[in-house]
Amino acid sequence: MKTMKLSAAAALFVFPAAASAQTAETAPPPVTVSGSVAIASDYRLRGISQSDEHMAIQGGLTVAHESGAYVGVWGSNLAGWGTFGGANMELDLIGGYKTRISPTGTLDVGLTWYMYPGGANKTDYAEPYAKLSGTTGPVSLTAGVAYAPRQQAIGKWYNNGTSAAAGVYDHPGAKSDNLYLWGDGAAAIAGTPFTAKAHIGHSWGMDGLGPNATAPTPTGDYWDWSLGADTSWHNLTLGVAWVDTSISDRKAAYLRPSFSKGQDGNGNIAGSTLLVSLTAGF
């Protein structure tokens, strides 16, 4: 992450005492801690509301070592479809390794453990990920893949919402996997304090409902996308984005009442929405 220029190396050779003192003053610490807290008009995970289209309070903390290794935690409140068996909170444990592979590119690999404290059994699941990030001129680009191997928490226990409402498992103990591919782009808008941002992703998974009448990939496969802009002032970032998916009311009908606002069979929680967020970083 750091580059040493020839002049700095020469100074270190000619003036070892002075260079050593300067290095001690300017060298970054081996371990850094960063984090953020945010309030959002909705918690959308891959385009689908996890807070029943209500506001969400979210926060995260990351501890990174100069070697590139890092660990982190992130959390958000939940409601409706996102509750995973009664949990009103999602708590993600994250660990990974990030390294520079070119002057402007980085590779980041790791694993996210999705936890739902207070929820029913068989709710938590693991998802390894990898992403490549780089810049070209004023544009930054990221491509990523996340793959959750076969696990009961994301298995197809119910064929449809009718079975889930009746509480009768169609395939008790079933295991399924889940694949998500995505890409992000961002570019500063010249002459303005705004940064334009775009996202597109595609999910593949089971086409029913898990043991807690939910699923990371409703309808088996779908697209999600967003387009918006951010602006920052000191450590505050205001974001606005239009979020949508390819999941229509017709495609989601067999998952209801589970897959709906209030889980009452009405309202498409994967429909388009204007998402507003305010984030404070530290």
N, C-alpha and C positions, 0 to 999 in steps of 0.2 A: 504494500500500500504506500510505501514511502520510496522515493528515489534519492540517491546521493549524487550530487553533481560533482564534476571533476574539480571545480574550484574549492569545494568544501573538503575534498580529500587532500588536496594540496595544502590547504591551510592546516589540516590536522597533522600533516607531516612536518611542516615548517614550524608551526607554533603548537606543539602538543599540549602544553599546559593551558593556553588560552582556549584552544579548540575543545579540550576536555571539559573545561568549565562551561563553555557555551552549550555543549551537547547536554550537559547535566541540567542546564536551565531550560532548554527547548525540547528535549526528548519527551514524547508523549508517554503516559504511564502504560505499563504492560497490560493493565486491566481497565476497561472503561465501562461505565454504566449509563444507559440512556433509557428513556421511557416517554410515555405520553398518556394523556387522558382526553377523552372525547365525548361529545354528546351528538347524537345523530337522530334525524327524523325517523329512521327505520334501520334495523339491522338486516342487511341483505347479504346472504352468503351465496355466492355464485348466482345472484339474481333473485333468490327466493327469500321472502321475509322470514326471519327467525324470531321476530318480536311482535308478530301478529299485526304488523303495520303500525306499531306504536313506537315512541321514542326509545332510544337505547343509550345507556351510559356504558362506556367501554374504557379499558385501560390496559397498558402493557409495560413490561420492564424487560430489558435485555442486558446481560452481562457478557462482554466480549473480551477475548484475550488477543494480544498482539499476534499470536500464531495464526489467527483466523477462526479458532473455535469459539462458539458462543452458546449460551443457554438463555432461555427467555420464558416468560409467562404472559398470557393475554386472556382477558375475560370480558364478558358482556352479559347483560340480563337477557332473558328469553321470555317468550309467551306463545301460546297457541301451538302451531305445528313444530316450532323449534324446541319445545320443552323436553323431548326425548324421555318420555316416561315420567313426567312430573317435575323434572328439574327446572328451576327458574333461573339457572345460570349456566353458561358455558365457560369452562376454564381450560385453556389450551396450554400444554407444556411443550416447549419447543427446544430442540437441540440441533446444532449443525456446524458446518465448517464453510467458510467463505475465503476464496483466494483469487488473486488477480491472475488472469491468463493472458492479458495483453495490456498495452498502455491504457486502453479505455474499456477493457472488458473484465468481468468477474464471473466466477462460477460459484454457486451457492448450493450446497446439498445438506439435507437434514431430515428430521422427522417431527411431525406434529402429533401429539397424543391428545385427542379430543375427549375431555372429561365433562360429565354432567352431574355435579355434586347434588345429592338429594334425590336423584332420579331413580328409576327402577333398575333392576338387574339388566345386564347385557346392554349397556348404553355406550360405554367407552370404546373407542377404536383408534387404531394407529394408521398414520398416512405418511410414508416417506415422500420427499419431494426433491426436485432439482430445478434450478433456474439459471439462465444465462442473461447477463445484463451488459449493456454497452452504450456508448454514445457515438453519434456521428453528427458533427456540427452542433447545432442547437437542439438536436433531437436525442432523447434517451429512449432505448428500447429494451424490453424484457420479454423473454419467452420461458415458459415453465411447464413442468409436468408434475403431477401428483398422483400417486397410485396407492390405493388402500388395498392390500391383499385380502384374500377371503377371510371374513370374520362374521361371527353371529350377529353382532350389533348392526351390521348393514346387510344381513341376509334377507331373503324373501320369505318371511314367515306368513304373511297374508297376501293372497292374490289380489285383493281389492279392499276398498273402504268398507264394503258391506260386511266382510268377514271380520275386519278390525272392530267395527261397531258392535258386532255380536260377541267379540272376544273369543272367537274360535280360530285357532291357528290352522292354516292350510298345510304348512310345511314347518312344523316345530323343529328347531335346531338347525335350520338351513343356514348356509354361509354363502356370501357373495362378495365380489370385489368391486372396485370402483376406480375409474380412470378419468382424470381431468387434465386437459391441455388448454393453455391460455397464453395470451400475449397482451402486453401493455405498451403504450407509447405516450410520451410527454414532450411538449415543446413550449418554450417561452414565447409569448405573443409579443412581438417587437413593439416597443413604445408604450407598453402597458405593464401593470404589476401582476398580470395574470399568466398562468401556465395552463395550456390546453392539455387535456388528458383523454385517452381512449382505452377501452378494454374490450377484449372478446375472448370467450372461452367455450369449450364444449365438454360435456360430461357423458360418460358411458357407465351404466350400472344396471342393477336389477330393476324390473318394471313393476314392482309391487310395493309392499310396505314391510318394514322391519319388525322386530319383536315388540317395539313400542309405538307401532303405527305411524312411523315416519321413515324417511329415507334421504340419503345425501343426493340421490339422482332420481327425482320423481319422473315417471313416464319412461324410464329406461335410458333415454338419451335426449339431450336438449342443448340448445345454444343459449348463452347469456352474453349481454354486451352493455356497455355504458359509454357515455360521452359527456364530458363536463369540463370544469375549470377550477383551479385553486388560486388563492392569493394569500400571501403571508405578511404578517406584521410582527416583528420581533419573534417570539416563540409561538405565536398563534397562527393557525392556518384555517381559513374558511374555504370549504369545498361545496360545490354544487354539481350534481350530475344527473343525467337522465338515464335510468336503469330499466332494462327490459329483458325478457326471455322469449323463447319460441314456444313456451308451454301455454296453449290456449285453454279456454274453458272446456272445449270439447275433448281435448287430449287428457285433461285432468279429471274428467267426470268420474272415471272408475275408481279414483283414489278418495273420493269424498264419502263421508263428511270430514275425514282427517285432514285432507289437503284443502283447507279453506280458512278464511278469516273467522276466528272464534271457533273453528272446527265444528261449525253448524251446517256445513254444506253450501254456504253462500260466500261469494267474494273470491277473486283469484289472487292469491298471495304471490304469484309469479308474474303478475301483470306489470305494465309500465308504471313508473313513479318518478317523481322528482325528489332526489335524496340530497338533503342539506346536512352538513356536519361542521362542527367547530372543534379543532384539536389544539391542545397545548402540549408542546414538546419540552422535555427537560433532559 
